[in-house]
Amino acid sequence: MPPTDYSCGVDLFKFYFGYAVVNTSTDIVIVLTPFPYIWKLHLPRDQKAAVMAIFALGTLEVIISGVRIVFLVTLDRSYVDVTWDLAIPAVMTGIEVTLGTLCQFVGGEGGTGKSHVIAVLMGPFAARGTSNRLLMTATSGMAAARTSGITIRSAYGFTKDHGSSRTNASKDVGRLSLPNQAEQRFVNGQTRVDWQEKDVLVIDEVSILGARTLHAVIEQLCRLRGSQRDLGSIPIVLFCGGLHQFRPVQERPILLRSAAVSWDIDNSFKAGQRHRHDKAHVLWRRFATIIMPKEHMRAAGNPELQRLLKRIRRGEQDGTDLALPNSRCYQEGQMRPDR
């Protein structure tokens, strides 16, 4: 039996109950906030319903929080044995944390509106003056400029390994250099606060996101946010891009495990590299919430161009497909069109 002569100035019931009520209320707000904006999207009604159903999965988080409140209410406040009475609420809290990161992938063909989804996502943050909670990144400078974001290397402070002249104090992840051990132990207080305020991380053009880079992102996010969970426990992570586009440059794609590359075929793919590759691949497999827009918006008024692009995407083009763009080219001696 624990001693009976101890005392605590904090009412544990009020503390935990107040925390749980506020947490559940914010969960409800987070779940309901996207629905009006999704309904305003220029999509068919059934597609809107499907997207809203995906976001409605967040109600599971609300249910877990509600169960925790129920168990807190049933506590015997006349006698508190922390190791017993708070066991179930603690379990519910652990379950809630594991559900905390929503990993979502928005794919589809080029021109189906992936960039428009990102632009719509930025609207609510800008309207509420909380743009600092949204981090827009991309694997290339051109894609980053299109979404008013920054490149992954700039966002996380990565540098390239240009050879042996670089000091050995920093940590190598493939061709990327992470801060040295002294820098890893200390993160500027304001920097950590800024990163802990991030609620949504967007990475565009993931088709050229290599496993080495993704692993470096994982490690850097954990360091900056002070959390050892995947991606630093950031609540929402959104990957965008068409997987039929260019593959990573001088890196291996995250779509396959390292076992897809035989040791006999590529002996330069060492054990440490394979371990980092598989860690990045496991994270990629967590992106089970998938949205694939199908309606072509960029060439909506040109069905002939749409059919041409689809055939090229599937590798079914022939000589007649080459004749179509050639027929649109200006030939010497022809009268130039007005437009």
Legacy VTK file of the C-alpha trace (Angstrom):
# vtk DataFile Version 3.0
C-alpha trace
ASCII
DATASET POLYDATA
POINTS 339 float
0.000 0.000 0.000
1.286 3.481 -0.790
1.745 5.920 2.112
-1.318 7.934 3.093
0.447 10.980 4.511
1.589 12.460 1.200
-0.071 15.454 -0.436
0.048 17.231 -3.789
-1.010 20.786 -4.511
-2.302 19.864 -7.974
-5.733 18.314 -8.415
-4.800 15.472 -10.761
-8.384 14.867 -11.826
-8.910 18.495 -12.881
-5.539 18.535 -14.593
-6.069 15.407 -16.708
-9.752 16.065 -17.346
-9.116 19.652 -18.464
-6.348 18.483 -20.759
-8.538 15.742 -22.241
-11.508 18.060 -22.885
-9.380 20.663 -24.659
-7.629 17.946 -26.662
-10.910 16.352 -27.757
-12.373 19.734 -28.709
-9.405 20.578 -30.918
-9.597 17.101 -32.489
-13.212 17.769 -33.477
-12.303 21.163 -34.963
-9.411 19.654 -36.932
-11.646 16.904 -38.338
-14.453 19.277 -39.392
-12.390 22.210 -40.735
-11.442 20.710 -44.162
-14.983 19.736 -45.203
-16.255 23.183 -46.369
-13.120 23.689 -48.455
-13.329 20.203 -49.967
-16.954 20.847 -50.928
-15.899 23.991 -52.823
-13.444 22.065 -55.021
-14.351 21.769 -58.694
-14.775 17.996 -58.589
-17.658 15.628 -59.342
-19.938 15.032 -56.377
-18.862 11.397 -55.933
-15.188 12.383 -55.857
-15.916 15.056 -53.261
-17.719 12.467 -51.151
-14.766 10.076 -51.450
-12.269 12.740 -50.363
-14.489 13.745 -47.436
-14.788 10.096 -46.415
-11.004 9.839 -46.278
-10.745 12.910 -44.059
-13.589 11.536 -41.926
-11.226 8.759 -40.819
-9.964 11.357 -38.375
-13.063 10.689 -36.288
-11.208 7.630 -34.975
-8.917 10.073 -33.180
-11.973 11.757 -31.613
-13.321 8.377 -30.482
-10.028 7.491 -28.783
-10.014 10.862 -27.002
-13.631 10.318 -25.930
-12.831 6.897 -24.472
-10.030 8.478 -22.484
-12.445 11.065 -21.031
-14.903 8.312 -20.050
-12.243 6.467 -18.073
-11.090 9.689 -16.416
-14.658 10.458 -15.302
-15.002 6.998 -13.723
-11.901 7.429 -11.566
-12.311 7.192 -7.804
-11.144 10.663 -6.780
-11.062 9.780 -3.091
-8.059 7.572 -3.667
-5.664 7.816 -6.605
-3.237 5.032 -7.354
-1.447 6.435 -10.379
-0.001 3.088 -11.444
-3.488 1.552 -11.642
-6.129 4.233 -12.147
-4.290 6.024 -14.954
-3.253 2.865 -16.808
-6.151 2.835 -19.305
-6.041 6.617 -20.008
-2.297 6.243 -20.569
-2.922 3.414 -23.050
-5.468 5.571 -24.895
-2.956 8.409 -24.990
-0.381 6.056 -26.514
-2.876 4.882 -29.130
-3.715 8.487 -29.937
-0.064 9.349 -30.546
0.362 6.448 -32.974
-2.615 7.771 -34.914
-1.218 11.284 -34.842
0.512 11.452 -38.242
-1.683 11.356 -41.318
0.402 10.241 -44.314
-1.402 11.018 -47.562
-0.373 10.726 -51.211
-1.917 12.759 -54.040
-0.953 11.276 -57.409
-2.389 11.082 -60.884
-1.422 12.147 -64.374
0.050 15.533 -65.185
-2.607 18.204 -65.527
-5.198 16.552 -63.264
-4.990 19.242 -60.602
-2.357 18.126 -58.073
-0.854 21.615 -57.899
-4.355 23.066 -57.513
-4.903 20.853 -54.455
-1.751 22.323 -52.911
-2.910 25.864 -53.710
-6.297 25.195 -52.093
-4.530 23.794 -49.037
-2.630 27.049 -48.601
-5.842 29.119 -48.548
-7.146 28.329 -45.027
-3.712 28.858 -43.477
-3.299 32.232 -45.187
-6.835 33.319 -44.240
-6.170 32.591 -40.567
-2.688 34.103 -40.561
-1.089 30.760 -39.706
0.964 30.156 -42.851
3.946 29.414 -40.607
2.272 26.111 -39.667
2.399 24.895 -43.280
5.721 23.916 -44.862
5.658 23.686 -48.663
8.666 21.884 -50.125
9.571 20.219 -53.400
12.366 18.082 -54.760
13.218 20.592 -57.506
13.493 24.366 -57.634
10.977 24.649 -60.472
8.329 22.673 -58.580
9.009 24.681 -55.422
8.559 27.978 -57.287
5.264 26.757 -58.753
3.819 26.195 -55.263
5.506 29.195 -53.583
7.603 26.767 -51.551
11.273 25.944 -51.100
13.431 22.967 -52.006
14.005 20.114 -49.576
17.704 20.925 -49.349
16.968 24.531 -48.360
14.258 23.576 -45.868
16.417 21.141 -43.911
19.829 22.721 -44.402
21.321 19.879 -46.426
24.620 20.349 -48.243
26.244 18.239 -50.927
29.348 16.158 -50.381
31.805 17.575 -52.899
34.687 15.293 -52.047
37.289 14.438 -49.432
38.188 18.091 -48.819
35.019 18.413 -46.735
35.548 17.983 -43.001
34.697 14.673 -41.421
32.830 16.334 -38.558
29.503 16.146 -40.315
27.396 13.047 -40.803
27.011 11.612 -44.288
23.704 10.292 -45.591
24.532 9.279 -49.129
25.625 12.462 -50.892
23.910 14.657 -48.303
25.666 16.061 -45.251
23.821 16.432 -41.972
25.102 18.631 -39.125
27.919 17.246 -37.003
27.361 15.588 -33.642
27.828 18.797 -31.639
25.194 20.525 -33.747
22.885 17.516 -33.379
23.000 17.793 -29.594
21.995 21.460 -29.684
19.169 23.037 -31.648
18.524 26.743 -31.265
15.474 27.280 -29.063
13.635 29.473 -31.554
14.432 27.038 -34.364
12.920 24.166 -32.388
9.820 26.225 -31.566
9.395 27.135 -35.239
9.624 23.500 -36.318
7.358 22.257 -33.540
4.699 24.692 -34.776
4.580 22.953 -38.160
1.306 21.069 -38.557
1.455 20.167 -42.262
4.420 19.127 -44.398
4.014 18.969 -48.187
6.621 17.439 -50.502
5.883 17.913 -54.201
7.321 15.908 -57.122
8.047 12.817 -55.007
8.795 10.808 -58.148
12.352 12.179 -57.994
12.597 11.864 -54.201
15.318 9.306 -53.581
15.539 6.989 -50.590
18.754 8.629 -49.369
17.131 12.052 -49.346
13.971 10.808 -47.625
16.042 9.101 -44.934
17.934 12.360 -44.406
14.611 14.203 -44.095
13.465 11.699 -41.445
16.601 12.176 -39.354
16.612 15.955 -39.685
12.929 16.321 -38.766
13.425 14.192 -35.654
16.383 16.351 -34.639
14.693 19.695 -35.291
11.373 18.779 -33.644
12.951 16.916 -30.725
11.044 13.688 -31.390
12.299 10.230 -32.294
9.066 9.228 -34.023
8.875 9.060 -37.809
9.021 12.511 -39.388
9.276 14.056 -35.936
5.582 13.362 -35.172
4.464 16.103 -37.551
0.632 15.754 -37.695
0.002 15.755 -41.469
2.430 14.800 -44.243
1.324 15.144 -47.861
3.280 13.692 -50.796
2.337 14.865 -54.293
3.503 13.828 -57.734
3.029 11.529 -60.680
5.023 8.320 -60.379
5.296 8.046 -64.181
7.639 11.037 -64.228
11.438 11.080 -63.948
13.072 8.822 -61.379
15.562 10.145 -58.771
18.894 11.399 -60.083
21.843 9.349 -58.769
19.586 7.810 -56.109
17.336 4.794 -55.833
13.551 5.260 -55.738
11.604 4.714 -52.532
9.020 2.466 -54.212
10.960 -0.808 -53.819
12.843 -2.486 -50.990
16.606 -2.770 -51.186
16.192 -6.525 -51.807
14.989 -5.635 -55.309
18.650 -4.908 -56.105
20.702 -8.098 -55.852
24.027 -8.002 -54.027
25.595 -9.702 -57.046
24.282 -7.125 -59.513
25.326 -4.033 -57.546
28.002 -4.619 -54.908
28.331 -0.854 -54.363
24.965 -0.932 -52.565
26.401 -1.617 -49.111
24.648 -2.892 -45.985
24.436 0.536 -44.349
22.963 2.063 -47.484
20.442 -0.765 -47.731
19.393 -0.205 -44.117
18.764 3.511 -44.739
16.980 2.703 -47.993
14.637 0.217 -46.295
13.892 2.680 -43.492
12.794 5.234 -46.093
10.801 2.569 -47.963
8.941 1.560 -44.780
7.938 5.188 -44.291
6.705 5.346 -47.894
4.522 2.283 -47.246
2.745 4.249 -44.511
1.176 6.486 -47.164
-1.937 4.335 -47.394
-4.332 7.277 -47.793
-4.223 7.843 -51.558
-6.047 10.344 -53.757
-5.745 9.907 -57.537
-7.450 12.685 -59.560
-8.541 11.322 -62.942
-10.166 14.216 -64.794
-7.688 16.121 -66.975
-8.050 19.826 -66.179
-5.064 21.401 -67.940
-6.161 20.189 -71.389
-9.873 19.985 -70.584
-10.866 21.671 -73.855
-8.583 19.601 -76.085
-9.592 15.906 -76.141
-7.139 15.171 -78.956
-4.221 16.339 -76.815
-5.566 14.359 -73.859
-5.596 11.144 -75.890
-2.069 11.841 -77.137
-0.754 12.400 -73.614
-2.416 9.213 -72.347
-0.844 7.129 -75.126
2.591 8.595 -74.418
2.129 7.927 -70.694
1.299 4.267 -71.398
4.077 3.846 -73.969
1.585 3.175 -76.779
2.522 6.049 -79.101
3.242 5.437 -82.798
4.146 7.429 -85.893
0.754 9.099 -86.139
1.250 10.582 -82.678
4.481 12.200 -83.844
2.681 13.672 -86.828
0.236 15.554 -84.585
2.756 17.893 -82.879
4.698 18.209 -86.141
1.548 19.432 -87.857
1.340 22.239 -85.318
4.891 23.444 -85.962
5.598 26.435 -88.174
7.245 25.486 -91.452
9.347 27.868 -93.500
7.314 29.382 -96.302
4.002 28.967 -94.520
1.849 31.885 -93.513
2.211 32.462 -89.798
-1.068 32.232 -87.874
-2.305 35.171 -85.865
-1.994 33.208 -82.637
LINES 1 340
339 0 1 2 3 4 5 6 7 8 9 10 11 12 13 14 15 16 17 18 19 20 21 22 23 24 25 26 27 28 29 30 31 32 33 34 35 36 37 38 39 40 41 42 43 44 45 46 47 48 49 50 51 52 53 54 55 56 57 58 59 60 61 62 63 64 65 66 67 68 69 70 71 72 73 74 75 76 77 78 79 80 81 82 83 84 85 86 87 88 89 90 91 92 93 94 95 96 97 98 99 100 101 102 103 104 105 106 107 108 109 110 111 112 113 114 115 116 117 118 119 120 121 122 123 124 125 126 127 128 129 130 131 132 133 134 135 136 137 138 139 140 141 142 143 144 145 146 147 148 149 150 151 152 153 154 155 156 157 158 159 160 161 162 163 164 165 166 167 168 169 170 171 172 173 174 175 176 177 178 179 180 181 182 183 184 185 186 187 188 189 190 191 192 193 194 195 196 197 198 199 200 201 202 203 204 205 206 207 208 209 210 211 212 213 214 215 216 217 218 219 220 221 222 223 224 225 226 227 228 229 230 231 232 233 234 235 236 237 238 239 240 241 242 243 244 245 246 247 248 249 250 251 252 253 254 255 256 257 258 259 260 261 262 263 264 265 266 267 268 269 270 271 272 273 274 275 276 277 278 279 280 281 282 283 284 285 286 287 288 289 290 291 292 293 294 295 296 297 298 299 300 301 302 303 304 305 306 307 308 309 310 311 312 313 314 315 316 317 318 319 320 321 322 323 324 325 326 327 328 329 330 331 332 333 334 335 336 337 338
